[in-house]
Amino acid sequence: MTHLTLEELREIKHKLPSGSIKRIADELNLDEQHVRNYFGANHLENSGNHLQAGPHGGIVEIQDETILNLAKKILEENSIALSN
């Protein structure tokens, strides 16, 4: 289980190269909207993640890190760094 702020989770999504949401969906056999929701698009609660009140948009409790790990792998492949 991982905890990130909603701001951090959205930063990952926004740094992904064009076409990455589709790639993640295709590789994991998921619907693209599910992947968008995972990153807090419209229905975070439908993604399996849980949002708790807190700074920077709240704290997201991520139960299944599969999508997150693939997103980080794509960022690494493209030499895109995340803020620390």
C-alpha positions, 0 to 999 in steps of 0.5 A: 500500500502506498500513500501520496497526496492527490497533487503528487498523483496528478503530477505523475499523470500530467508528466506522462507522455501522450498516449500513456493512458492508452498504453497502461490500459492496453497493457493491463487490459483495463478501460482507459477511463478506469486509468484516468479515474485512478489518477483522480480524474472524475471518480477516484472512489471508483478506482480502488483508491481512497481519498482522505482529507489532508494537504495538497488535495488530500491523501490518496491511499493506493491499495493496488500499485500496478497502474502506478508502477507502470506509470513510473516505468513509462516516466523512467523510460522517457527520462522524466523526473518527478518532484521530490 
